[in-house]
Amino acid sequence: MMGEAPQDGLGRRRFLRVAGAAAVAGSVGGCAGPREPAPRPSAAPSAPAAPATAQAMPLEPPPLPERLLPGDPGWRLTSYGPAGAVDGYCDKVSVLPGEPVGLHVSTITDGFRVTAYRMGWYGGALARRVWRSGWIRGRAHAPADLDPLTRTVTAAWPRSATVPTDGWPEGVYLLRLDAAGGAQRYVPLVVRSASVAGKTLLVHAAATWQAYNGWGGHSLYLGEGGGYDTRSLAVSFDRPYDPTGVEKFLVHERAVVALAERLGVDLAYTTGVDLDRRQALEGARAVFFLGHDEYWTPEMRRGVTAARDAGTNLAFLGANTCYRRIRLERDGRRVVCYKTDAGLDPVYGVSPELVTADYRAEPMPDPESSLVGVYYDGFPADAPYVVATPRHWLFAGTGVAYGDSFPHLVGVEYDRVNPTVPTPRPLEILAHSPLMCGRRPSFADSAYYTAPSGAGVFASGTMRWAEALMAGTRDSPVTHGIDQRTRCFVTTVTENLLRSFGRGPAGELEPAPRDNVADMYG
């Protein structure tokens, strides 16, 4: 969520003093682990000698477990090139292993090829190449269409190739398009898990990726001339991402995937779009929402709540989670969200539970805090993360003491506990961080509660949690000023969370939360 901050903050309290904290080991970026290998130079691809299809050169399935395989540091983009050099999108957000996916590409060059990289740990390389096409003849397609009613941008290009996923492991992928002349783009694809039983499920926030995607000049935030009033009221997956594609994944999700795979957690993968389609969550040990997961359908929320009530642990590693109520239309290819213009939504007055307003807003207010435990409070903010309950099991191995702080970890959006809205109790506030949201004093909170089913629920309360896992590394050298000490702290806490939540209902395995809301908010 970007825009004006809510004005319901509490008064500023005494800022807790900074105390020293012991260094901790282990990090996605290698706090005490192996260094990332140096990148291999790659020459710009030459023009294709002849047309080819996307069926060529599959790689043999390796015998080793996926997390122990060597990676390919050459996955990164090295040349973006001019606008329109090469752009593409998949006709599905996710597929099951072995299910083909259509790829739609426009290029001003003679041709392109496609390389599929599975994102993970891979000894610090962070990706492994699983497939590469032959050269495919290029063609430039007409500019995107704009629906005048909802200002929805749709590319609607013909299919350029069919990408097979036979033998591909479950996980999140970047399909890299390499055009003749060297321009490159990413196209995201999730190969989702058929079963989640006994696993920790990672949920990729595809609807939020698309909400912020400005390809074609429109998103759910901005439209012509960069204005809010000309923004889209619905956005389509039938268009590429801008500017390098899938930035929301790279910034807010990739580091959690890498850490979870490095730890050897038994993982499953899906998207919020699939949760809307009633993907079964029965038997999952835990469900992790990785970073910025703002846009939820009511069906998605009901499914996640039911999983919690059946004993599945929930982790919300970002902030501003489950803030916008959306509808998915056209077989999940269109994200509808009228937001502050909810009165214009065609279902207004007909199906109030489907009106695409904020969850806390009329006509059917249902704040996210009843599930997440914390309540979105504002934007923008930049503040230290201040520890309030250092003996909590999640902080084991960090060496923190009461009042220890970690600069810049809170931001740019944040959540807090708000006792005046529906909130599960008992609720333990683990970090209580004073801040200024613009000129308004407030707090950001990390919080933990357990449901009657025994499920544990953790919310970090800051958008920068996942970013911090890679702060100061090659892929995120300057992350809001977050230092290595903060990166190691966040890494250790996240490791504790992944390991504990992966064992079963945390309420049965870890100490019960101690309600301290009154201590913080009187």
C-alpha positions as CSV (number, residue, x, y, z in Angstrom):
1,M,0.0,0.0,0.0
2,M,1.4,3.4,-0.9
3,G,-0.3,6.7,-0.3
4,E,-1.5,8.8,2.6
5,A,-0.9,7.2,6.0
6,P,-3.8,6.5,8.3
7,Q,-4.3,9.1,11.0
8,D,-5.2,6.9,13.9
9,G,-1.8,6.6,15.5
10,L,-1.2,6.8,19.3
11,G,1.0,9.3,21.0
12,R,4.8,9.0,20.9
13,R,6.4,7.2,23.8
14,R,9.8,7.2,25.2
15,F,12.4,6.0,22.7
16,L,14.2,3.0,24.0
17,R,18.0,3.3,24.3
18,V,20.3,1.3,22.0
19,A,22.2,-1.5,23.7
20,G,24.8,-3.8,22.3
21,A,23.8,-7.1,20.7
22,A,26.0,-10.1,20.1
23,A,26.7,-11.0,16.5
24,V,24.9,-14.0,15.1
25,A,26.0,-16.4,12.4
26,G,24.3,-17.5,9.3
27,S,22.7,-15.5,6.5
28,V,21.3,-15.8,3.0
29,G,24.2,-13.6,2.0
30,G,26.7,-15.5,4.0
31,C,27.0,-13.9,7.5
32,A,29.3,-16.8,8.4
33,G,28.6,-19.1,5.5
34,P,30.0,-19.7,2.0
35,R,30.7,-16.7,-0.2
36,E,28.8,-16.3,-3.4
37,P,30.7,-17.4,-6.5
38,A,31.9,-14.7,-8.8
39,P,29.7,-14.1,-11.9
40,R,30.7,-15.7,-15.2
41,P,31.0,-13.3,-18.1
42,S,28.4,-13.8,-20.8
43,A,28.6,-12.6,-24.3
44,A,25.6,-11.0,-26.0
45,P,23.7,-13.5,-28.0
46,S,24.1,-13.4,-31.7
47,A,21.2,-13.2,-34.2
48,P,19.5,-16.6,-34.9
49,A,20.6,-18.5,-37.9
50,A,17.1,-20.0,-38.3
51,P,13.8,-20.1,-36.5
52,A,13.4,-22.7,-33.7
53,T,10.8,-23.8,-31.3
54,A,10.9,-23.7,-27.5
55,Q,11.2,-27.5,-27.2
56,A,14.9,-27.8,-27.5
57,M,17.7,-28.8,-25.1
58,P,16.1,-30.0,-21.9
59,L,18.6,-30.9,-19.2
60,E,18.6,-34.3,-17.6
61,P,17.1,-34.5,-14.1
62,P,19.9,-34.6,-11.6
63,P,20.3,-37.4,-9.1
64,L,21.1,-35.2,-6.1
65,P,18.5,-33.5,-3.9
66,E,17.7,-30.1,-5.3
67,R,19.2,-28.1,-2.5
68,L,22.6,-29.8,-2.9
69,L,23.0,-29.1,-6.6
70,P,25.4,-26.5,-7.9
71,G,23.9,-23.3,-9.2
72,D,24.4,-20.9,-12.1
73,P,25.3,-17.4,-11.1
74,G,24.8,-16.3,-14.7
75,W,21.0,-16.0,-14.1
76,R,21.1,-12.2,-13.5
77,L,20.2,-9.7,-16.1
78,T,23.2,-7.9,-17.6
79,S,21.6,-5.8,-20.3
80,Y,18.1,-4.4,-20.2
81,G,18.3,-2.7,-23.6
82,P,15.9,-0.2,-25.0
83,A,12.1,-0.1,-24.4
84,G,10.4,-2.8,-26.5
85,A,13.6,-4.7,-27.1
86,V,12.0,-7.8,-25.7
87,D,9.0,-8.2,-23.5
88,G,6.9,-11.3,-22.5
89,Y,4.4,-12.9,-20.2
90,C,3.1,-16.4,-19.4
91,D,-0.5,-17.3,-19.9
92,K,-0.6,-18.9,-16.4
93,V,0.6,-17.6,-13.1
94,S,1.5,-21.1,-12.0
95,V,1.5,-24.7,-13.3
96,L,1.9,-28.2,-11.8
97,P,5.1,-30.0,-12.7
98,G,4.9,-31.3,-16.2
99,E,2.1,-28.9,-17.2
100,P,3.1,-26.8,-20.2
101,V,2.8,-23.0,-20.2
102,G,2.3,-20.6,-23.1
103,L,4.8,-17.8,-23.5
104,H,3.8,-14.5,-25.3
105,V,6.8,-12.4,-26.5
106,S,7.2,-9.2,-28.5
107,T,10.6,-8.1,-29.7
108,I,12.0,-5.6,-32.2
109,T,15.0,-7.9,-32.8
110,D,15.2,-10.9,-35.1
111,G,14.7,-13.5,-32.4
112,F,15.2,-14.6,-28.8
113,R,15.7,-17.6,-26.6
114,V,14.3,-18.6,-23.2
115,T,16.3,-19.9,-20.2
116,A,14.4,-21.2,-17.1
117,Y,16.1,-20.6,-13.8
118,R,14.8,-22.1,-10.6
119,M,15.4,-19.8,-7.7
120,G,16.8,-21.1,-4.4
121,W,20.1,-21.4,-2.5
122,Y,22.4,-23.5,-4.6
123,G,25.5,-22.8,-2.5
124,G,25.0,-19.1,-2.8
125,A,24.5,-18.9,-6.6
126,L,20.7,-18.4,-5.8
127,A,19.5,-20.1,-9.0
128,R,19.9,-23.2,-11.2
129,R,19.3,-23.4,-14.9
130,V,16.9,-26.2,-15.6
131,W,16.0,-25.7,-19.3
132,R,16.8,-23.6,-22.3
133,S,15.0,-23.2,-25.6
134,G,16.5,-23.0,-29.1
135,W,16.3,-19.7,-31.0
136,I,12.8,-18.5,-31.7
137,R,12.0,-16.1,-34.5
138,G,11.1,-12.6,-33.2
139,R,8.2,-10.4,-34.0
140,A,7.1,-7.0,-32.7
141,H,3.4,-6.9,-31.7
142,A,1.0,-4.0,-31.5
143,P,0.9,-1.8,-28.4
144,A,-1.3,-2.9,-25.6
145,D,-5.1,-2.3,-25.5
146,L,-6.6,-0.1,-22.8
147,D,-10.1,-0.8,-21.5
148,P,-11.8,2.6,-21.2
149,L,-14.1,1.5,-18.3
150,T,-11.5,0.1,-15.9
151,R,-8.3,1.5,-17.6
152,T,-7.0,-2.1,-17.8
153,V,-3.9,-2.6,-19.9
154,T,-3.9,-5.9,-21.8
155,A,-1.2,-7.0,-24.3
156,A,-3.2,-9.9,-25.8
157,W,-0.3,-11.0,-27.9
158,P,-0.3,-14.4,-29.7
159,R,1.6,-17.3,-28.2
160,S,5.2,-17.3,-29.3
161,A,6.2,-20.6,-27.7
162,T,5.1,-23.4,-25.5
163,V,7.4,-24.0,-22.5
164,P,7.4,-27.6,-21.2
165,T,8.0,-28.2,-17.5
166,D,8.6,-31.9,-17.6
167,G,11.1,-32.8,-14.9
168,W,11.1,-29.3,-13.3
169,P,11.1,-29.4,-9.5
170,E,8.5,-27.5,-7.7
171,G,9.5,-23.9,-6.9
172,V,9.6,-20.4,-8.2
173,Y,11.2,-19.7,-11.6
174,L,12.4,-16.8,-13.6
175,L,12.2,-17.3,-17.4
176,R,14.9,-15.1,-18.8
177,L,14.3,-13.8,-22.3
178,D,17.6,-13.1,-24.3
179,A,17.0,-11.2,-27.5
180,A,19.4,-11.0,-30.4
181,G,21.6,-8.0,-29.6
182,G,21.7,-8.7,-25.9
183,A,18.6,-7.2,-24.3
184,Q,17.1,-9.3,-21.5
185,R,13.9,-9.5,-19.4
186,Y,12.4,-11.8,-16.7
187,V,9.1,-13.6,-16.8
188,P,8.0,-15.1,-13.5
189,L,6.5,-18.6,-13.2
190,V,5.6,-20.7,-10.1
191,V,5.7,-24.5,-10.4
192,R,3.3,-25.1,-7.6
193,S,3.1,-28.2,-5.3
194,A,0.4,-30.8,-5.8
195,S,0.5,-31.6,-2.1
196,V,1.3,-29.5,1.0
197,A,0.8,-32.2,3.6
198,G,3.6,-32.2,6.2
199,K,5.3,-29.2,4.5
200,T,6.0,-25.5,4.9
201,L,4.1,-23.7,2.2
202,L,5.7,-20.6,0.6
203,V,3.0,-18.3,-0.9
204,H,4.1,-15.9,-3.7
205,A,2.1,-12.7,-3.8
206,A,1.3,-12.7,-7.6
207,A,-1.7,-10.4,-7.2
208,T,0.4,-7.8,-5.4
209,W,3.1,-8.1,-8.1
210,Q,0.5,-7.2,-10.6
211,A,-1.1,-4.4,-8.6
212,Y,2.2,-2.5,-8.6
213,N,3.2,-3.4,-12.2
214,G,3.1,-0.3,-14.3
215,W,3.8,-1.8,-17.7
216,G,1.8,0.0,-20.3
217,G,1.5,3.1,-18.2
218,H,-1.1,1.9,-15.7
219,S,-1.2,0.1,-12.3
220,L,-3.6,0.1,-9.4
221,Y,-1.8,3.2,-8.2
222,L,-0.9,5.3,-11.2
223,G,-2.3,6.1,-14.6
224,E,-1.8,8.7,-17.4
225,G,0.5,11.4,-16.3
226,G,1.4,9.5,-13.1
227,G,-2.0,10.4,-11.6
228,Y,-3.9,8.5,-9.0
229,D,-7.3,9.5,-10.5
230,T,-6.3,7.8,-13.8
231,R,-5.1,4.6,-12.3
232,S,-6.4,1.2,-13.3
233,L,-9.4,-0.2,-11.4
234,A,-8.4,-3.7,-12.7
235,V,-5.1,-5.0,-13.9
236,S,-4.3,-7.9,-16.1
237,F,-1.7,-10.7,-16.0
238,D,-1.8,-10.7,-19.8
239,R,1.1,-8.2,-20.0
240,P,4.8,-8.1,-19.1
241,Y,6.3,-6.7,-15.9
242,D,8.3,-3.5,-15.7
243,P,11.1,-2.5,-15.7
244,T,13.1,-5.7,-15.1
245,G,10.1,-7.8,-14.3
246,V,8.9,-9.3,-11.0
247,E,10.7,-6.7,-8.8
248,K,8.3,-7.5,-6.0
249,F,9.6,-11.1,-6.0
250,L,13.2,-10.1,-6.2
251,V,13.0,-7.6,-3.4
252,H,10.4,-9.0,-1.0
253,E,10.4,-12.8,-1.5
254,R,13.6,-14.3,-3.1
255,A,15.7,-14.1,0.1
256,V,13.2,-16.1,2.1
257,V,13.1,-18.8,-0.5
258,A,16.9,-19.0,-0.5
259,L,17.1,-19.2,3.3
260,A,14.4,-21.8,3.6
261,E,16.1,-24.0,0.9
262,R,19.5,-23.5,2.5
263,L,18.1,-24.9,5.8
264,G,16.7,-27.9,4.1
265,V,13.1,-27.2,5.2
266,D,10.5,-29.5,3.6
267,L,8.9,-26.9,1.3
268,A,5.9,-26.5,-0.9
269,Y,5.2,-23.6,-3.3
270,T,2.1,-21.8,-4.5
271,T,0.6,-18.3,-5.1
272,G,-2.2,-16.3,-3.7
273,V,-4.1,-16.8,-6.9
274,D,-4.1,-20.5,-6.3
275,L,-5.3,-20.1,-2.7
276,D,-8.2,-18.2,-4.2
277,R,-9.0,-21.3,-6.2
278,R,-9.4,-23.2,-3.0
279,Q,-6.0,-25.0,-3.1
280,A,-6.1,-27.5,-0.2
281,L,-4.1,-26.4,2.8
282,E,-5.0,-29.4,5.0
283,G,-2.0,-31.0,6.5
284,A,0.4,-28.1,5.9
285,R,2.7,-27.6,8.9
286,A,3.1,-23.9,8.2
287,V,2.2,-21.2,5.6
288,F,4.6,-18.3,5.0
289,F,3.7,-15.0,3.4
290,L,7.0,-13.7,2.4
291,G,7.1,-10.0,2.1
292,H,4.6,-7.7,0.5
293,D,1.3,-9.5,0.3
294,E,-1.3,-6.8,0.3
295,Y,-4.0,-8.0,-2.1
296,W,-6.2,-10.9,-0.9
297,T,-9.5,-12.3,-2.1
298,P,-12.1,-13.2,0.5
299,E,-11.8,-16.9,-0.5
300,M,-8.0,-16.7,0.1
301,R,-8.6,-15.2,3.5
302,R,-11.2,-17.8,4.5
303,G,-8.9,-20.6,3.5
304,V,-5.9,-19.3,5.4
305,T,-8.1,-18.7,8.5
306,A,-9.4,-22.2,8.3
307,A,-5.9,-23.6,8.1
308,R,-4.9,-21.6,11.2
309,D,-8.0,-23.0,13.0
310,A,-6.9,-26.5,12.0
311,G,-3.5,-26.1,13.5
312,T,-1.4,-24.8,10.7
313,N,1.2,-22.2,11.7
314,L,1.2,-18.8,9.9
315,A,4.0,-16.4,9.4
316,F,3.6,-12.9,7.9
317,L,7.1,-11.7,7.2
318,G,6.2,-8.3,5.7
319,A,3.7,-5.6,6.6
320,N,0.5,-4.3,5.0
321,T,-0.7,-7.9,4.6
322,C,-4.3,-8.7,3.7
323,Y,-5.1,-5.0,3.4
324,R,-7.0,-4.9,0.1
325,R,-10.0,-7.0,-0.8
326,I,-9.9,-8.0,-4.4
327,R,-11.7,-10.1,-7.0
328,L,-10.1,-12.3,-9.5
329,E,-11.9,-12.4,-12.9
330,R,-11.4,-14.0,-16.3
331,D,-10.1,-17.3,-14.9
332,G,-7.8,-15.5,-12.5
333,R,-6.1,-13.4,-15.1
334,R,-7.6,-10.1,-13.9
335,V,-7.2,-8.4,-10.5
336,V,-10.0,-6.1,-9.6
337,C,-9.6,-3.5,-6.9
338,Y,-11.6,-0.2,-6.8
339,K,-10.0,0.9,-3.5
340,T,-11.2,4.4,-2.6
341,D,-13.7,4.3,-5.5
342,A,-15.4,1.2,-4.1
343,G,-18.8,2.9,-4.6
344,L,-18.2,2.5,-8.4
345,D,-17.6,-1.3,-8.1
346,P,-20.4,-3.1,-10.0
347,V,-21.1,-5.4,-7.1
348,Y,-21.6,-2.5,-4.6
349,G,-25.1,-2.9,-3.1
350,V,-25.4,-6.4,-4.7
351,S,-22.7,-8.5,-3.0
352,P,-21.2,-6.3,-0.2
353,E,-18.8,-9.1,0.8
354,L,-17.1,-8.9,-2.6
355,V,-16.8,-5.1,-2.9
356,T,-13.1,-4.3,-3.6
357,A,-12.4,-1.8,-0.8
358,D,-9.9,-2.1,2.0
359,Y,-10.8,-4.9,4.4
360,R,-11.3,-2.4,7.2
361,A,-13.6,-0.2,5.2
362,E,-17.4,-0.2,4.5
363,P,-19.6,-1.9,3.4
364,M,-18.2,-5.1,5.1
365,P,-15.4,-4.0,7.5
366,D,-13.2,-6.9,8.6
367,P,-9.7,-5.7,9.6
368,E,-6.7,-7.8,8.8
369,S,-5.7,-7.8,12.5
370,S,-8.2,-10.5,13.4
371,L,-6.0,-12.9,11.4
372,V,-2.5,-11.3,11.3
373,G,-2.5,-10.0,14.9
374,V,-1.2,-6.5,13.8
375,Y,-2.9,-3.7,12.0
376,Y,-1.5,-1.6,9.1
377,D,-0.6,1.8,10.4
378,G,1.2,3.9,7.8
379,F,3.6,4.9,5.2
380,P,6.4,6.2,5.0
381,A,8.6,5.3,7.9
382,D,12.2,4.6,8.6
383,A,13.1,3.6,12.2
384,P,15.1,1.2,14.3
385,Y,13.6,-2.1,15.3
386,V,13.5,-2.2,19.1
387,V,13.4,-5.5,21.0
388,A,10.8,-5.7,23.8
389,T,10.8,-9.4,24.9
390,P,14.4,-10.6,24.4
391,R,13.7,-14.0,26.1
392,H,11.1,-15.0,23.5
393,W,12.0,-18.3,21.8
394,L,12.1,-16.6,18.4
395,F,15.1,-14.6,19.6
396,A,17.1,-17.6,20.7
397,G,20.7,-17.4,19.6
398,T,20.6,-13.7,18.8
399,G,22.0,-12.5,22.1
400,V,19.7,-9.5,22.2
401,A,18.7,-7.7,25.4
402,Y,15.7,-5.5,26.2
403,G,15.9,-2.2,24.3
404,D,18.5,-3.4,21.7
405,S,17.8,-1.8,18.4
406,F,18.5,-2.5,14.7
407,P,18.7,0.7,12.6
408,H,16.4,1.1,9.5
409,L,14.8,-2.3,9.9
410,V,11.3,-0.7,10.3
411,G,10.0,0.7,7.1
412,V,8.9,1.8,4.6
413,E,5.4,0.5,5.5
414,Y,4.7,-0.9,9.0
415,D,2.1,-2.5,11.2
416,R,1.3,-2.1,14.9
417,V,-0.9,-3.7,17.5
418,N,-4.1,-1.7,17.9
419,P,-6.2,-2.7,20.9
420,T,-9.2,-0.9,19.6
421,V,-9.7,-3.2,16.6
422,P,-10.4,-7.0,16.5
423,T,-7.2,-8.7,17.7
424,P,-6.5,-12.2,18.9
425,R,-5.5,-12.5,22.6
426,P,-3.3,-13.4,24.4
427,L,-0.9,-11.5,22.1
428,E,2.8,-11.0,22.9
429,I,4.5,-7.9,21.4
430,L,8.1,-9.0,20.6
431,A,9.4,-5.7,19.3
432,H,7.9,-2.2,20.0
433,S,9.6,0.4,17.8
434,P,8.9,4.2,18.2
435,L,8.8,6.0,14.9
436,M,7.5,9.1,13.0
437,C,5.1,8.5,10.1
438,G,5.5,11.8,8.4
439,R,4.8,14.1,11.3
440,R,2.7,11.6,13.3
441,P,4.3,9.7,16.1
442,S,3.5,6.0,16.3
443,F,5.0,2.5,16.8
444,A,5.7,-0.6,14.8
445,D,5.2,-4.0,16.5
446,S,6.3,-7.5,15.9
447,A,3.8,-9.8,17.5
448,Y,3.0,-13.5,18.2
449,Y,-0.1,-15.4,19.3
450,T,-1.4,-18.9,19.3
451,A,-4.8,-20.0,18.1
452,P,-7.0,-22.5,20.1
453,S,-5.9,-25.1,17.6
454,G,-2.3,-24.7,18.7
455,A,-1.3,-22.9,15.5
456,G,1.4,-20.2,16.1
457,V,1.0,-16.9,14.2
458,F,4.0,-14.5,13.8
459,A,3.9,-11.0,12.2
460,S,7.1,-9.1,11.7
461,G,5.3,-5.7,11.4
462,T,7.8,-4.3,8.9
463,M,8.1,-4.4,5.1
464,R,11.9,-4.7,5.3
465,W,12.2,-8.0,7.0
466,A,12.8,-10.1,3.9
467,E,15.0,-7.3,2.3
468,A,17.2,-7.4,5.4
469,L,18.1,-11.1,4.7
470,M,20.2,-9.9,1.7
471,A,21.2,-6.5,2.9
472,G,24.8,-5.7,2.0
473,T,25.2,-8.6,-0.3
474,R,25.8,-8.5,-4.1
475,D,22.1,-8.5,-4.9
476,S,21.2,-5.8,-2.4
477,P,24.4,-3.8,-1.6
478,V,22.5,-0.8,-0.2
479,T,19.3,-1.7,1.5
480,H,18.0,1.4,3.3
481,G,21.3,1.5,5.3
482,I,20.6,-1.9,7.0
483,D,24.0,-3.3,8.3
484,Q,25.4,-6.8,8.6
485,R,24.5,-7.0,12.3
486,T,20.9,-6.4,11.5
487,R,21.0,-8.9,8.6
488,C,22.4,-11.6,10.9
489,F,19.8,-10.9,13.6
490,V,16.9,-11.2,11.1
491,T,18.4,-14.3,9.6
492,T,18.7,-16.0,12.9
493,V,15.1,-15.1,13.9
494,T,13.8,-16.3,10.6
495,E,15.8,-19.6,10.9
496,N,14.2,-20.1,14.3
497,L,10.8,-19.5,12.8
498,L,11.2,-21.8,9.9
499,R,12.6,-24.7,12.0
500,S,10.0,-24.4,14.7
501,F,6.9,-23.8,12.5
502,G,8.0,-26.7,10.3
503,R,7.7,-29.2,13.2
504,G,4.0,-28.7,13.9
505,P,1.6,-26.5,15.9
506,A,3.9,-24.1,17.7
507,G,1.4,-23.7,20.6
508,E,2.1,-27.4,21.5
509,L,5.9,-27.1,21.0
510,E,6.9,-23.7,22.2
511,P,6.2,-21.6,25.3
512,A,2.8,-19.9,25.3
513,P,2.7,-16.1,24.5
514,R,2.5,-13.7,27.4
515,D,0.0,-11.0,26.8
516,N,1.8,-7.7,27.2
517,V,-0.4,-5.4,25.1
518,A,-1.4,-3.4,28.2
519,D,2.2,-2.9,29.1
520,M,2.9,-1.2,25.7
521,Y,-0.4,0.6,25.1
522,G,-1.8,1.1,28.6
